[in-house]
Amino acid sequence: MRRVLITGVTGFAGSHLVDYLLPRGDCEVFGIWRWRSRTENIEHFRDKITLLECDLRDATSTMDTIEKVKPDWIFHLAAQSFVPTSWIAPSESLTTNVLAQVNIFEAVRRLGIKTRIQLACSSEEYGMVYPDEVPIKETNPLRPLSPYAVSKVAQDMLGYQYWMSWKVDSVRTRGFNHEGPRRGPVFVASDFAKQIADIEKGKKKPVVHVGNLEAQRDFTDVRDMVRAYVLALEKCEPGEVYNICSGKAWTIQKTLDHLLSLSTAKIEVKEDAARLRPSDVPILLGDNSKFVKATGWQPTIPFEQTLKDMLEYWRTH
Ligand code: GDD
């Protein structure tokens, strides 16, 4: 049985990763949480995994936890992951994301254990992408446009550096946007779906508030994304970086229109200036050929299905 440690297990991708791993029956799952973590995403498997209290920003706490588990694999998903928060609290976003990464690497290095680490890096690292640069390859320049994106560049580069300096084995996955049930309600598709569900329930006036609808994103269903994370550790090269994406872009306008088409409610759309960003990444459309070649992975769930599942999720939650 492989020993698998998941940081961010109570979150969106973390909980879907456990849903994927447990039925395989080939691993023992350990998850990191903090005393105030919300647990609604993990109630359905809570008794099937071991939860360990740990704050990844604290080196001692991280070292103790990794020493206790001695994991074969770590999926490092925990982060301050909402881009707008990183302008409001830049130091907190940078500290949380970068320090947690260093603490994990240092623990693995100092313990001298053979652990493979998946690093949840991000397509946000590409930031300012020009029209002639799509679909984006891993070799594209990184021009981050938010403190969050800078923190992910740092995590990504630390992955490279710890491999080159110390042979600490990690695979850097640059995940493009992923969506699905349990997605935090601040992120765009979940935000719109929740607003529509609240309108249908009569809990909200029939107005959906929106930000920049012109941006384009390459969306993958979270269930395909977590399958890719596992393949990354099964098949990819240590120290290497891989885009994980569908290779198709949707404008945010199209995403909104599709969600609205799934409802019979009469809904008005209103721009909310507070939802506009100081600098928004205009287009993320990725080239997944490096990862597909290494693993054979293909996304299987169309984005239309993902959006339907998200709306259903908010209708029932
Ligand atoms: N959240 C939000 N709310 N975004 C909106 C809204 C709105 O009301 N209206 C328009 N948008 C636009 C944003 O300006 C952005 O261009 C796009 O929708 C997506 O926003 P988010 O869903 O907040 O995601 P993100 O692209 O900033 O970042 C997500 O994907 C990254 C990978 O590319 C996050 O999950 C990151 O953690 C992740 O690294």
py3Dmol code that shows the C-alpha trace and the ligand (Angstrom):
import py3Dmol

protein = """\
ATOM      1  CA  MET A   1       0.000   0.000   0.000  1.00  0.00           C
ATOM      2  CA  ARG A   2       1.366   3.372  -1.049  1.00  0.00           C
ATOM      3  CA  ARG A   3       1.320   6.060   1.634  1.00  0.00           C
ATOM      4  CA  VAL A   4      -0.204   9.239   0.186  1.00  0.00           C
ATOM      5  CA  LEU A   5      -0.262  12.610   1.917  1.00  0.00           C
ATOM      6  CA  ILE A   6      -2.607  15.305   0.593  1.00  0.00           C
ATOM      7  CA  THR A   7      -2.286  18.947   1.620  1.00  0.00           C
ATOM      8  CA  GLY A   8      -5.510  20.896   1.124  1.00  0.00           C
ATOM      9  CA  VAL A   9      -7.559  17.728   1.557  1.00  0.00           C
ATOM     10  CA  THR A  10     -10.604  19.612   2.862  1.00  0.00           C
ATOM     11  CA  GLY A  11     -10.646  21.813  -0.240  1.00  0.00           C
ATOM     12  CA  PHE A  12     -12.062  21.426  -3.715  1.00  0.00           C
ATOM     13  CA  ALA A  13      -9.377  19.514  -5.647  1.00  0.00           C
ATOM     14  CA  GLY A  14      -8.180  17.701  -2.497  1.00  0.00           C
ATOM     15  CA  SER A  15     -11.559  16.159  -1.780  1.00  0.00           C
ATOM     16  CA  HIS A  16     -12.011  15.082  -5.417  1.00  0.00           C
ATOM     17  CA  LEU A  17      -8.550  13.536  -5.351  1.00  0.00           C
ATOM     18  CA  VAL A  18      -9.556  11.378  -2.378  1.00  0.00           C
ATOM     19  CA  ASP A  19     -12.757  10.370  -4.222  1.00  0.00           C
ATOM     20  CA  TYR A  20     -10.534   9.159  -7.061  1.00  0.00           C
ATOM     21  CA  LEU A  21      -7.861   7.466  -4.948  1.00  0.00           C
ATOM     22  CA  LEU A  22      -9.920   5.502  -2.403  1.00  0.00           C
ATOM     23  CA  PRO A  23     -11.753   3.165  -4.835  1.00  0.00           C
ATOM     24  CA  ARG A  24      -8.392   2.190  -6.393  1.00  0.00           C
ATOM     25  CA  GLY A  25      -7.590   0.395  -3.136  1.00  0.00           C
ATOM     26  CA  ASP A  26      -3.843   0.756  -3.593  1.00  0.00           C
ATOM     27  CA  CYS A  27      -3.052   3.511  -1.115  1.00  0.00           C
ATOM     28  CA  GLU A  28      -3.458   4.677   2.456  1.00  0.00           C
ATOM     29  CA  VAL A  29      -4.547   8.321   2.451  1.00  0.00           C
ATOM     30  CA  PHE A  30      -3.426  10.923   4.981  1.00  0.00           C
ATOM     31  CA  GLY A  31      -4.754  14.478   4.846  1.00  0.00           C
ATOM     32  CA  ILE A  32      -3.572  17.685   6.416  1.00  0.00           C
ATOM     33  CA  TRP A  33      -6.051  20.031   8.033  1.00  0.00           C
ATOM     34  CA  ARG A  34      -6.129  22.930  10.470  1.00  0.00           C
ATOM     35  CA  TRP A  35      -8.424  23.105  13.479  1.00  0.00           C
ATOM     36  CA  ARG A  36     -10.657  25.653  11.789  1.00  0.00           C
ATOM     37  CA  SER A  37     -10.817  23.968   8.375  1.00  0.00           C
ATOM     38  CA  ARG A  38     -14.367  23.485   7.077  1.00  0.00           C
ATOM     39  CA  THR A  39     -15.069  19.792   6.686  1.00  0.00           C
ATOM     40  CA  GLU A  40     -18.236  19.587   4.583  1.00  0.00           C
ATOM     41  CA  ASN A  41     -16.282  18.405   1.498  1.00  0.00           C
ATOM     42  CA  ILE A  42     -14.776  15.429   3.327  1.00  0.00           C
ATOM     43  CA  GLU A  43     -17.613  14.172   5.545  1.00  0.00           C
ATOM     44  CA  HIS A  44     -18.413  11.352   3.090  1.00  0.00           C
ATOM     45  CA  PHE A  45     -14.927   9.799   3.424  1.00  0.00           C
ATOM     46  CA  ARG A  46     -13.723  11.172   6.751  1.00  0.00           C
ATOM     47  CA  ASP A  47     -13.567   7.749   8.441  1.00  0.00           C
ATOM     48  CA  LYS A  48     -11.592   6.244   5.530  1.00  0.00           C
ATOM     49  CA  ILE A  49      -8.575   8.528   5.749  1.00  0.00           C
ATOM     50  CA  THR A  50      -6.265   9.729   8.524  1.00  0.00           C
ATOM     51  CA  LEU A  51      -6.512  13.458   9.243  1.00  0.00           C
ATOM     52  CA  LEU A  52      -3.479  15.146  10.769  1.00  0.00           C
ATOM     53  CA  GLU A  53      -3.519  18.642  12.198  1.00  0.00           C
ATOM     54  CA  CYS A  54      -0.691  20.686  10.692  1.00  0.00           C
ATOM     55  CA  ASP A  55       0.046  24.270   9.681  1.00  0.00           C
ATOM     56  CA  LEU A  56       2.279  24.163   6.605  1.00  0.00           C
ATOM     57  CA  ARG A  57       3.546  27.684   7.302  1.00  0.00           C
ATOM     58  CA  ASP A  58       5.204  26.313  10.402  1.00  0.00           C
ATOM     59  CA  ALA A  59       8.399  24.363   9.688  1.00  0.00           C
ATOM     60  CA  THR A  60       8.204  22.265  12.859  1.00  0.00           C
ATOM     61  CA  SER A  61       4.595  21.334  12.280  1.00  0.00           C
ATOM     62  CA  THR A  62       5.352  20.356   8.660  1.00  0.00           C
ATOM     63  CA  MET A  63       8.447  18.362   9.620  1.00  0.00           C
ATOM     64  CA  ASP A  64       6.597  16.467  12.390  1.00  0.00           C
ATOM     65  CA  THR A  65       3.722  15.560  10.074  1.00  0.00           C
ATOM     66  CA  ILE A  66       5.897  14.390   7.196  1.00  0.00           C
ATOM     67  CA  GLU A  67       8.090  12.409   9.613  1.00  0.00           C
ATOM     68  CA  LYS A  68       4.999  10.716  11.067  1.00  0.00           C
ATOM     69  CA  VAL A  69       3.573   9.743   7.649  1.00  0.00           C
ATOM     70  CA  LYS A  70       6.794   9.120   5.683  1.00  0.00           C
ATOM     71  CA  PRO A  71       4.747   9.418   2.486  1.00  0.00           C
ATOM     72  CA  ASP A  72       5.623   7.773  -0.818  1.00  0.00           C
ATOM     73  CA  TRP A  73       3.639  10.517  -2.535  1.00  0.00           C
ATOM     74  CA  ILE A  74       2.644  14.038  -1.557  1.00  0.00           C
ATOM     75  CA  PHE A  75      -0.004  15.959  -3.470  1.00  0.00           C
ATOM     76  CA  HIS A  76       0.589  19.579  -2.495  1.00  0.00           C
ATOM     77  CA  LEU A  77      -2.721  21.318  -3.184  1.00  0.00           C
ATOM     78  CA  ALA A  78      -3.016  23.635  -0.172  1.00  0.00           C
ATOM     79  CA  ALA A  79      -2.688  27.324  -1.049  1.00  0.00           C
ATOM     80  CA  GLN A  80      -4.202  30.761  -0.904  1.00  0.00           C
ATOM     81  CA  SER A  81      -5.739  30.182  -4.330  1.00  0.00           C
ATOM     82  CA  PHE A  82      -8.071  33.129  -5.019  1.00  0.00           C
ATOM     83  CA  VAL A  83      -6.364  35.667  -7.279  1.00  0.00           C
ATOM     84  CA  PRO A  84      -8.213  38.864  -6.079  1.00  0.00           C
ATOM     85  CA  THR A  85      -7.349  38.148  -2.413  1.00  0.00           C
ATOM     86  CA  SER A  86      -3.695  38.322  -3.363  1.00  0.00           C
ATOM     87  CA  TRP A  87      -4.009  42.058  -4.165  1.00  0.00           C
ATOM     88  CA  ILE A  88      -5.766  42.699  -0.869  1.00  0.00           C
ATOM     89  CA  ALA A  89      -3.282  40.628   1.153  1.00  0.00           C
ATOM     90  CA  PRO A  90      -0.136  40.202  -0.956  1.00  0.00           C
ATOM     91  CA  SER A  91       2.254  39.310   1.866  1.00  0.00           C
ATOM     92  CA  GLU A  92      -0.128  36.732   3.279  1.00  0.00           C
ATOM     93  CA  SER A  93      -0.590  35.113  -0.155  1.00  0.00           C
ATOM     94  CA  LEU A  94       3.139  35.029  -0.835  1.00  0.00           C
ATOM     95  CA  THR A  95       4.055  33.834   2.640  1.00  0.00           C
ATOM     96  CA  THR A  96       1.469  31.070   2.755  1.00  0.00           C
ATOM     97  CA  ASN A  97       2.205  29.687  -0.682  1.00  0.00           C
ATOM     98  CA  VAL A  98       5.989  30.008  -0.749  1.00  0.00           C
ATOM     99  CA  LEU A  99       6.724  29.138   2.872  1.00  0.00           C
ATOM    100  CA  ALA A 100       4.521  26.037   2.770  1.00  0.00           C
ATOM    101  CA  GLN A 101       6.412  24.895  -0.303  1.00  0.00           C
ATOM    102  CA  VAL A 102       9.833  25.425   1.265  1.00  0.00           C
ATOM    103  CA  ASN A 103       8.762  23.704   4.492  1.00  0.00           C
ATOM    104  CA  ILE A 104       7.615  20.608   2.599  1.00  0.00           C
ATOM    105  CA  PHE A 105      10.807  20.419   0.547  1.00  0.00           C
ATOM    106  CA  GLU A 106      13.029  20.980   3.569  1.00  0.00           C
ATOM    107  CA  ALA A 107      11.222  18.283   5.569  1.00  0.00           C
ATOM    108  CA  VAL A 108      11.588  15.724   2.767  1.00  0.00           C
ATOM    109  CA  ARG A 109      15.217  16.696   2.198  1.00  0.00           C
ATOM    110  CA  ARG A 110      16.240  16.643   5.875  1.00  0.00           C
ATOM    111  CA  LEU A 111      14.445  13.364   6.553  1.00  0.00           C
ATOM    112  CA  GLY A 112      16.197  11.833   3.544  1.00  0.00           C
ATOM    113  CA  ILE A 113      13.016  10.005   2.489  1.00  0.00           C
ATOM    114  CA  LYS A 114      12.150   8.943  -1.066  1.00  0.00           C
ATOM    115  CA  THR A 115       8.993  10.926  -1.692  1.00  0.00           C
ATOM    116  CA  ARG A 116       7.501  12.047  -5.018  1.00  0.00           C
ATOM    117  CA  ILE A 117       5.772  15.393  -4.747  1.00  0.00           C
ATOM    118  CA  GLN A 118       3.120  16.789  -7.091  1.00  0.00           C
ATOM    119  CA  LEU A 119       3.222  20.585  -7.077  1.00  0.00           C
ATOM    120  CA  ALA A 120      -0.025  22.334  -7.945  1.00  0.00           C
ATOM    121  CA  CYS A 121       1.470  25.115 -10.023  1.00  0.00           C
ATOM    122  CA  SER A 122      -0.794  27.252 -12.194  1.00  0.00           C
ATOM    123  CA  SER A 123      -1.482  28.575 -15.669  1.00  0.00           C
ATOM    124  CA  GLU A 124      -1.744  31.986 -13.946  1.00  0.00           C
ATOM    125  CA  GLU A 125       2.071  31.954 -14.011  1.00  0.00           C
ATOM    126  CA  TYR A 126       1.939  32.686 -17.763  1.00  0.00           C
ATOM    127  CA  GLY A 127      -0.025  35.851 -16.953  1.00  0.00           C
ATOM    128  CA  MET A 128       0.299  38.285 -19.843  1.00  0.00           C
ATOM    129  CA  VAL A 129      -0.029  35.985 -22.835  1.00  0.00           C
ATOM    130  CA  TYR A 130      -0.090  37.513 -26.321  1.00  0.00           C
ATOM    131  CA  PRO A 131      -2.460  36.288 -29.053  1.00  0.00           C
ATOM    132  CA  ASP A 132       0.378  34.782 -31.115  1.00  0.00           C
ATOM    133  CA  GLU A 133       1.536  32.698 -28.112  1.00  0.00           C
ATOM    134  CA  VAL A 134      -1.516  30.424 -27.875  1.00  0.00           C
ATOM    135  CA  PRO A 135      -1.854  27.542 -27.364  1.00  0.00           C
ATOM    136  CA  ILE A 136       0.629  28.113 -24.531  1.00  0.00           C
ATOM    137  CA  LYS A 137       3.538  25.721 -24.234  1.00  0.00           C
ATOM    138  CA  GLU A 138       5.560  25.127 -21.056  1.00  0.00           C
ATOM    139  CA  THR A 139       8.393  27.115 -22.649  1.00  0.00           C
ATOM    140  CA  ASN A 140       6.341  30.339 -22.857  1.00  0.00           C
ATOM    141  CA  PRO A 141       7.756  33.260 -20.827  1.00  0.00           C
ATOM    142  CA  LEU A 142       6.203  33.684 -17.378  1.00  0.00           C
ATOM    143  CA  ARG A 143       4.743  37.197 -16.979  1.00  0.00           C
ATOM    144  CA  PRO A 144       2.703  36.952 -13.767  1.00  0.00           C
ATOM    145  CA  LEU A 145       0.008  39.623 -13.267  1.00  0.00           C
ATOM    146  CA  SER A 146      -0.879  39.149  -9.584  1.00  0.00           C
ATOM    147  CA  PRO A 147       0.887  38.413  -6.293  1.00  0.00           C
ATOM    148  CA  TYR A 148      -0.833  35.010  -6.415  1.00  0.00           C
ATOM    149  CA  ALA A 149       0.752  34.299  -9.799  1.00  0.00           C
ATOM    150  CA  VAL A 150       4.153  35.396  -8.485  1.00  0.00           C
ATOM    151  CA  SER A 151       3.765  32.993  -5.542  1.00  0.00           C
ATOM    152  CA  LYS A 152       3.044  30.153  -7.980  1.00  0.00           C
ATOM    153  CA  VAL A 153       6.094  31.049 -10.089  1.00  0.00           C
ATOM    154  CA  ALA A 154       8.153  30.842  -6.881  1.00  0.00           C
ATOM    155  CA  GLN A 155       6.688  27.430  -5.993  1.00  0.00           C
ATOM    156  CA  ASP A 156       7.316  26.229  -9.521  1.00  0.00           C
ATOM    157  CA  MET A 157      10.944  27.422  -9.523  1.00  0.00           C
ATOM    158  CA  LEU A 158      11.522  25.907  -6.078  1.00  0.00           C
ATOM    159  CA  GLY A 159      10.442  22.580  -7.544  1.00  0.00           C
ATOM    160  CA  TYR A 160      13.090  22.899 -10.209  1.00  0.00           C
ATOM    161  CA  GLN A 161      15.732  24.128  -7.773  1.00  0.00           C
ATOM    162  CA  TYR A 162      15.174  21.401  -5.130  1.00  0.00           C
ATOM    163  CA  TRP A 163      15.490  18.784  -7.840  1.00  0.00           C
ATOM    164  CA  MET A 164      18.706  20.283  -9.261  1.00  0.00           C
ATOM    165  CA  SER A 165      20.308  21.008  -5.868  1.00  0.00           C
ATOM    166  CA  TRP A 166      19.115  18.108  -3.731  1.00  0.00           C
ATOM    167  CA  LYS A 167      17.359  15.578  -5.981  1.00  0.00           C
ATOM    168  CA  VAL A 168      14.126  16.130  -4.093  1.00  0.00           C
ATOM    169  CA  ASP A 169      11.709  14.586  -6.591  1.00  0.00           C
ATOM    170  CA  SER A 170       8.760  16.682  -7.673  1.00  0.00           C
ATOM    171  CA  VAL A 171       6.580  17.003 -10.773  1.00  0.00           C
ATOM    172  CA  ARG A 172       5.373  20.527 -11.499  1.00  0.00           C
ATOM    173  CA  THR A 173       1.830  20.462 -12.874  1.00  0.00           C
ATOM    174  CA  ARG A 174       0.680  23.775 -14.318  1.00  0.00           C
ATOM    175  CA  GLY A 175      -3.045  23.273 -13.925  1.00  0.00           C
ATOM    176  CA  PHE A 176      -5.289  25.514 -15.989  1.00  0.00           C
ATOM    177  CA  ASN A 177      -8.714  26.447 -14.541  1.00  0.00           C
ATOM    178  CA  HIS A 178     -10.637  23.506 -13.163  1.00  0.00           C
ATOM    179  CA  GLU A 179     -14.239  23.505 -12.099  1.00  0.00           C
ATOM    180  CA  GLY A 180     -16.873  21.152 -10.732  1.00  0.00           C
ATOM    181  CA  PRO A 181     -19.126  20.470  -7.761  1.00  0.00           C
ATOM    182  CA  ARG A 182     -17.740  21.754  -4.397  1.00  0.00           C
ATOM    183  CA  ARG A 183     -15.833  24.551  -6.132  1.00  0.00           C
ATOM    184  CA  GLY A 184     -15.487  27.516  -3.757  1.00  0.00           C
ATOM    185  CA  PRO A 185     -18.239  30.073  -4.407  1.00  0.00           C
ATOM    186  CA  VAL A 186     -15.789  32.918  -5.122  1.00  0.00           C
ATOM    187  CA  PHE A 187     -14.485  31.405  -8.390  1.00  0.00           C
ATOM    188  CA  VAL A 188     -16.229  32.440 -11.569  1.00  0.00           C
ATOM    189  CA  ALA A 189     -18.299  29.428 -12.685  1.00  0.00           C
ATOM    190  CA  SER A 190     -19.227  28.506  -9.129  1.00  0.00           C
ATOM    191  CA  ASP A 191     -20.043  32.132  -8.300  1.00  0.00           C
ATOM    192  CA  PHE A 192     -22.394  32.460 -11.292  1.00  0.00           C
ATOM    193  CA  ALA A 193     -23.980  29.028 -10.693  1.00  0.00           C
ATOM    194  CA  LYS A 194     -24.602  29.842  -7.025  1.00  0.00           C
ATOM    195  CA  GLN A 195     -26.122  33.223  -7.875  1.00  0.00           C
ATOM    196  CA  ILE A 196     -28.489  31.543 -10.359  1.00  0.00           C
ATOM    197  CA  ALA A 197     -29.441  28.827  -7.851  1.00  0.00           C
ATOM    198  CA  ASP A 198     -30.079  31.481  -5.161  1.00  0.00           C
ATOM    199  CA  ILE A 199     -32.303  33.405  -7.603  1.00  0.00           C
ATOM    200  CA  GLU A 200     -34.248  30.209  -8.385  1.00  0.00           C
ATOM    201  CA  LYS A 201     -34.732  29.615  -4.651  1.00  0.00           C
ATOM    202  CA  GLY A 202     -36.033  33.183  -4.223  1.00  0.00           C
ATOM    203  CA  LYS A 203     -33.091  34.003  -1.939  1.00  0.00           C
ATOM    204  CA  LYS A 204     -31.745  36.742  -4.210  1.00  0.00           C
ATOM    205  CA  LYS A 205     -33.084  39.442  -6.558  1.00  0.00           C
ATOM    206  CA  PRO A 206     -33.004  38.231 -10.222  1.00  0.00           C
ATOM    207  CA  VAL A 207     -29.701  39.925 -11.024  1.00  0.00           C
ATOM    208  CA  VAL A 208     -26.377  38.132 -11.622  1.00  0.00           C
ATOM    209  CA  HIS A 209     -23.382  40.322 -10.773  1.00  0.00           C
ATOM    210  CA  VAL A 210     -20.325  39.844 -12.960  1.00  0.00           C
ATOM    211  CA  GLY A 211     -16.798  41.095 -13.574  1.00  0.00           C
ATOM    212  CA  ASN A 212     -14.724  40.959 -16.778  1.00  0.00           C
ATOM    213  CA  LEU A 213     -16.642  38.795 -19.268  1.00  0.00           C
ATOM    214  CA  GLU A 214     -14.068  39.116 -22.048  1.00  0.00           C
ATOM    215  CA  ALA A 215     -11.355  37.022 -20.412  1.00  0.00           C
ATOM    216  CA  GLN A 216     -10.808  33.545 -21.831  1.00  0.00           C
ATOM    217  CA  ARG A 217      -9.998  30.470 -19.806  1.00  0.00           C
ATOM    218  CA  ASP A 218      -9.146  26.851 -20.623  1.00  0.00           C
ATOM    219  CA  PHE A 219     -11.454  24.834 -18.345  1.00  0.00           C
ATOM    220  CA  THR A 220     -11.050  21.221 -17.270  1.00  0.00           C
ATOM    221  CA  ASP A 221     -13.381  19.255 -15.012  1.00  0.00           C
ATOM    222  CA  VAL A 222     -11.827  18.748 -11.573  1.00  0.00           C
ATOM    223  CA  ARG A 223     -12.401  14.980 -11.843  1.00  0.00           C
ATOM    224  CA  ASP A 224     -10.207  14.880 -14.961  1.00  0.00           C
ATOM    225  CA  MET A 225      -7.693  17.175 -13.258  1.00  0.00           C
ATOM    226  CA  VAL A 226      -7.143  14.964 -10.193  1.00  0.00           C
ATOM    227  CA  ARG A 227      -6.749  11.912 -12.429  1.00  0.00           C
ATOM    228  CA  ALA A 228      -4.029  13.874 -14.211  1.00  0.00           C
ATOM    229  CA  TYR A 229      -2.282  14.652 -10.899  1.00  0.00           C
ATOM    230  CA  VAL A 230      -2.051  10.931 -10.135  1.00  0.00           C
ATOM    231  CA  LEU A 231      -0.738  10.162 -13.630  1.00  0.00           C
ATOM    232  CA  ALA A 232       1.851  12.900 -13.140  1.00  0.00           C
ATOM    233  CA  LEU A 233       3.344  11.001 -10.206  1.00  0.00           C
ATOM    234  CA  GLU A 234       2.982   7.629 -11.913  1.00  0.00           C
ATOM    235  CA  LYS A 235       4.529   8.563 -15.237  1.00  0.00           C
ATOM    236  CA  CYS A 236       6.219  11.959 -15.385  1.00  0.00           C
ATOM    237  CA  GLU A 237       9.874  12.938 -15.088  1.00  0.00           C
ATOM    238  CA  PRO A 238      11.259  14.331 -11.821  1.00  0.00           C
ATOM    239  CA  GLY A 239      11.887  18.087 -11.855  1.00  0.00           C
ATOM    240  CA  GLU A 240       9.858  18.516 -15.050  1.00  0.00           C
ATOM    241  CA  VAL A 241       6.918  20.816 -15.734  1.00  0.00           C
ATOM    242  CA  TYR A 242       3.671  19.938 -17.537  1.00  0.00           C
ATOM    243  CA  ASN A 243       0.591  21.896 -18.626  1.00  0.00           C
ATOM    244  CA  ILE A 244      -2.672  20.222 -17.690  1.00  0.00           C
ATOM    245  CA  CYS A 245      -5.538  21.635 -19.719  1.00  0.00           C
ATOM    246  CA  SER A 246      -8.220  20.806 -22.255  1.00  0.00           C
ATOM    247  CA  GLY A 247      -6.753  22.801 -25.148  1.00  0.00           C
ATOM    248  CA  LYS A 248     -10.026  24.721 -25.583  1.00  0.00           C
ATOM    249  CA  ALA A 249     -10.847  28.214 -24.347  1.00  0.00           C
ATOM    250  CA  TRP A 250     -14.221  29.646 -23.335  1.00  0.00           C
ATOM    251  CA  THR A 251     -14.867  33.334 -22.792  1.00  0.00           C
ATOM    252  CA  ILE A 252     -16.379  34.125 -19.398  1.00  0.00           C
ATOM    253  CA  GLN A 253     -19.348  35.553 -21.338  1.00  0.00           C
ATOM    254  CA  LYS A 254     -19.930  32.143 -22.970  1.00  0.00           C
ATOM    255  CA  THR A 255     -19.638  30.446 -19.564  1.00  0.00           C
ATOM    256  CA  LEU A 256     -22.261  32.807 -18.132  1.00  0.00           C
ATOM    257  CA  ASP A 257     -24.564  32.401 -21.156  1.00  0.00           C
ATOM    258  CA  HIS A 258     -24.381  28.630 -20.883  1.00  0.00           C
ATOM    259  CA  LEU A 259     -25.258  28.660 -17.175  1.00  0.00           C
ATOM    260  CA  LEU A 260     -28.143  31.067 -17.816  1.00  0.00           C
ATOM    261  CA  SER A 261     -29.435  28.756 -20.564  1.00  0.00           C
ATOM    262  CA  LEU A 262     -29.730  25.957 -17.970  1.00  0.00           C
ATOM    263  CA  SER A 263     -32.227  27.985 -15.943  1.00  0.00           C
ATOM    264  CA  THR A 264     -35.788  29.044 -16.735  1.00  0.00           C
ATOM    265  CA  ALA A 265     -35.574  32.034 -14.373  1.00  0.00           C
ATOM    266  CA  LYS A 266     -35.682  35.533 -15.929  1.00  0.00           C
ATOM    267  CA  ILE A 267     -32.312  37.006 -14.971  1.00  0.00           C
ATOM    268  CA  GLU A 268     -30.642  40.360 -15.548  1.00  0.00           C
ATOM    269  CA  VAL A 269     -26.826  40.637 -15.823  1.00  0.00           C
ATOM    270  CA  LYS A 270     -25.047  43.580 -14.162  1.00  0.00           C
ATOM    271  CA  GLU A 271     -21.377  44.492 -14.099  1.00  0.00           C
ATOM    272  CA  ASP A 272     -20.031  45.016 -10.585  1.00  0.00           C
ATOM    273  CA  ALA A 273     -16.952  47.281 -10.566  1.00  0.00           C
ATOM    274  CA  ALA A 274     -15.694  45.538  -7.406  1.00  0.00           C
ATOM    275  CA  ARG A 275     -15.301  42.341  -9.440  1.00  0.00           C
ATOM    276  CA  LEU A 276     -12.866  43.914 -11.934  1.00  0.00           C
ATOM    277  CA  ARG A 277      -9.170  43.254 -11.256  1.00  0.00           C
ATOM    278  CA  PRO A 278      -6.187  45.664 -11.337  1.00  0.00           C
ATOM    279  CA  SER A 279      -4.822  43.446 -14.112  1.00  0.00           C
ATOM    280  CA  ASP A 280      -6.655  40.432 -15.462  1.00  0.00           C
ATOM    281  CA  VAL A 281      -5.043  37.639 -17.449  1.00  0.00           C
ATOM    282  CA  PRO A 282      -6.693  38.066 -20.853  1.00  0.00           C
ATOM    283  CA  ILE A 283      -6.336  34.569 -22.267  1.00  0.00           C
ATOM    284  CA  LEU A 284      -5.261  31.182 -21.003  1.00  0.00           C
ATOM    285  CA  LEU A 285      -5.406  28.498 -23.674  1.00  0.00           C
ATOM    286  CA  GLY A 286      -2.961  25.691 -23.132  1.00  0.00           C
ATOM    287  CA  ASP A 287      -1.072  23.106 -25.136  1.00  0.00           C
ATOM    288  CA  ASN A 288      -1.255  19.792 -23.254  1.00  0.00           C
ATOM    289  CA  SER A 289       0.768  17.723 -25.731  1.00  0.00           C
ATOM    290  CA  LYS A 290       3.793  17.246 -23.448  1.00  0.00           C
ATOM    291  CA  PHE A 291       1.626  15.780 -20.675  1.00  0.00           C
ATOM    292  CA  VAL A 292      -0.513  13.714 -23.072  1.00  0.00           C
ATOM    293  CA  LYS A 293       2.618  12.229 -24.627  1.00  0.00           C
ATOM    294  CA  ALA A 294       4.039  11.304 -21.204  1.00  0.00           C
ATOM    295  CA  THR A 295       0.841   9.839 -19.736  1.00  0.00           C
ATOM    296  CA  GLY A 296      -1.822   9.171 -22.386  1.00  0.00           C
ATOM    297  CA  TRP A 297      -4.216  11.389 -20.359  1.00  0.00           C
ATOM    298  CA  GLN A 298      -7.231  12.888 -22.087  1.00  0.00           C
ATOM    299  CA  PRO A 299      -9.947  14.997 -20.510  1.00  0.00           C
ATOM    300  CA  THR A 300     -13.266  13.111 -20.629  1.00  0.00           C
ATOM    301  CA  ILE A 301     -15.916  15.429 -19.171  1.00  0.00           C
ATOM    302  CA  PRO A 302     -17.123  18.235 -21.483  1.00  0.00           C
ATOM    303  CA  PHE A 303     -17.339  21.672 -19.858  1.00  0.00           C
ATOM    304  CA  GLU A 304     -21.080  21.803 -20.579  1.00  0.00           C
ATOM    305  CA  GLN A 305     -21.490  18.781 -18.278  1.00  0.00           C
ATOM    306  CA  THR A 306     -19.289  20.373 -15.610  1.00  0.00           C
ATOM    307  CA  LEU A 307     -21.431  23.523 -15.614  1.00  0.00           C
ATOM    308  CA  LYS A 308     -24.622  21.445 -15.370  1.00  0.00           C
ATOM    309  CA  ASP A 309     -23.207  19.525 -12.392  1.00  0.00           C
ATOM    310  CA  MET A 310     -22.162  22.778 -10.692  1.00  0.00           C
ATOM    311  CA  LEU A 311     -25.596  24.320 -11.041  1.00  0.00           C
ATOM    312  CA  GLU A 312     -27.160  21.101  -9.706  1.00  0.00           C
ATOM    313  CA  TYR A 313     -24.712  21.210  -6.794  1.00  0.00           C
ATOM    314  CA  TRP A 314     -25.786  24.723  -5.780  1.00  0.00           C
ATOM    315  CA  ARG A 315     -29.466  23.885  -6.272  1.00  0.00           C
ATOM    316  CA  THR A 316     -29.099  21.162  -3.635  1.00  0.00           C
ATOM    317  CA  HIS A 317     -26.660  22.825  -1.236  1.00  0.00           C
TER     318      HIS A 317
END
"""
ligand_1 = """\
39
GDD
N -14.217 35.110 -9.570
C -14.840 35.830 -10.509
N -16.061 36.388 -10.226
N -14.263 35.969 -11.720
C -14.919 36.660 -12.665
C -16.166 37.258 -12.438
C -16.776 37.123 -11.152
O -17.857 37.620 -10.880
N -16.567 37.855 -13.590
C -15.602 37.671 -14.483
N -14.600 36.948 -13.938
C -13.358 36.548 -14.624
C -12.079 36.910 -13.899
O -11.756 38.285 -14.080
C -11.104 35.947 -14.586
O -10.696 36.492 -15.820
C -11.957 34.713 -14.862
O -13.327 35.140 -14.703
C -11.691 33.524 -13.951
O -11.693 33.964 -12.617
P -11.588 32.906 -11.402
O -12.646 31.881 -11.521
O -11.563 33.716 -10.146
O -10.219 32.132 -11.663
P -8.744 32.620 -12.068
O -8.574 32.354 -13.526
O -8.468 33.979 -11.571
O -7.849 31.616 -11.222
C -8.211 30.235 -11.080
O -7.511 29.455 -12.012
C -6.086 29.405 -11.830
C -5.510 28.528 -12.919
O -5.535 29.244 -14.122
C -7.907 29.823 -9.642
O -8.440 28.536 -9.408
C -6.419 29.783 -9.372
O -6.158 29.275 -8.069
C -5.752 28.890 -10.432
O -4.369 28.844 -10.224
"""
view = py3Dmol.view(width=600, height=400)
view.addModel(protein, "pdb")
view.setStyle({"model": 0}, {"cartoon": {"style": "trace"}})
view.addModel(ligand_1, "xyz")
view.setStyle({"model": 1}, {"stick": {}})
view.zoomTo()
view.show()
